Amino acid sequence: MTTSTSRFIPLGVLLAILLAGAGASTPAADDGGTVAARAVPRADFGEAARRIAASVVDLEIVGADGRQRHAAGFALEAGGLIATAEHAVGGARRITARLGDGRRVTARPVGADPLSDVAVIRLPEGIDLPPVARASGRPQRGQAVAAIGNPLGYGGTLTAGVISASERSGGPESPYDVVQHDAALNPGSSGGPLIDLAGAVVGMNVAIADGARRDVGIALAVPVEVVATIGERLIRDGAVPRPRLGLRVRDAAALREAIPVLIGDGVLIETVEPGSAAARAGLLPGRLIVAADGRPVRTTRDIARALEPHRPGETFRLVVLDGDGAAAIDFRLDRSGPAGGGAAAEAAIPARLGLEVGDGDGIVRAVGADGPADLAGLRVGDRLLAVGLTRIDADHPAGAVLDAAIAAAGAGGIALLAERDGATRWLIVDRSGRLDTMAPFGSNSEAAASVVL
């Protein structure tokens, strides 16, 4: 019988082979003939973390629904002024800040801007934290960074990584780019600083990859220059007035296969909100926007960027194509309001979840643009069978049932049993239109591609 001998490669040797890669030069061997693994340097954020520690706070937020969530923040200016994420503290019933020395104090809102996801809160009088140092210039791809936050309530957590990209899109309706990195973020990391090796703030952490619930190596931060600019306006004015066009639009490129006659780039108008600035200017669905405020328009973000420096009441110009002709249209911008806002829209569609329903049959007659019902995916012709456990019928008219459910729910969600083409589904909708499943009823990827400006 022949005996075979197995050879095991020492971990150190295996690591050296993997690090060297194909085609690399042969690594040097030590006197014992063992291949020496190369040491991989690791960024040391110990000193940077110590420098910024006194400027960072952990936050515990009780939302309007009574649920507790976690976040973090950092001192933007002297006087106890703390920058954090708007989505973390927006609509909060109570905000508690835990300082570096362990004290717990109640913070109060100063201002918030949902578009940039920046908010400012203030600590009680007499508590003043040293403002953070701000990094200058955009971070570079491959640069070492660390995130400090309060993930899952684990206060003061530090995770390290590198910059993956310095300019990612903040979304189709956002004029702002975001910084992508791979330092681990989890729920509760929002609002915490992203720092460099000197302890200077590069950005404010706000998100992980879309649809993910835990760290997947794709983390996003608002650049520090955006945090500072928006934060200073919030401190001064308490809000950042945003202009509104009253349009739902989508990139023409996304429909080029479906509409082969489209020539060139631009943004297609899908909906013009009644009574809005766009409606008063005579804009119509189906027209192609090719320029905004003197800038070429290829995507919805181009319009968002053109709008960003403007304030409500100022004049704005769009160039649109209609057939073979082009027209420059000037109009005065509206003030951005609640989803589905605009006096004419609110007058036409009841505020009842942005929904008009036949009392006896529960048939949806109208849906307010970007109201809770619209964001839930309900559309004209759908039928509401029940609200909670109360079925809609002649004895239980839809309007009265909805009013009772809204009053009983307070800030909580409302359950609607909806029917479309014989299929039924429960939706849990709150005042902002969020769903329990985070997937709109009847939605598809193309429907999600349009944005409201």
Secondary structure, 3 states (H helix, E strand, C coil): CCCCCCCCCCHHHHHHHHHHCCCCCCCCECCCCCECCCCCCCCCCHHHHHHHHHHEEEEEEECCCCCEEEEEEEEEECCCEEEEEHHHHCCCCEEEEECCCCCEEEEEEEEEECCCCEEEEECCCCCCCCCCCECCCCCCCCCEEEEEECHHHCCCEEEEEEEEEEEEECCCCCCCEEEEECCCCCCCCCCCEEECCCCCEEEEEEEECCCCCCCCCCEEEEEHHHHHHHHHHHHHHCCCCCEECCEEEEEHHHHCCCCCCCCCCCEEEEEECCCCHHHHCCCCCCCEEEEECCEECCCHHHHHHHHCCCCCCCEEEEEEEECCEEEEEEEECEECCCCCCCHHHHHHCCCCCCEEECCCCCEEEEECCCCHHHHCCCCCCCEEEEECCEECECCECHHHHHHHHHHHHCCCCEEEEEEECCEEEEEEECCCCCCCCCCCCCCCCCHHHCEEC
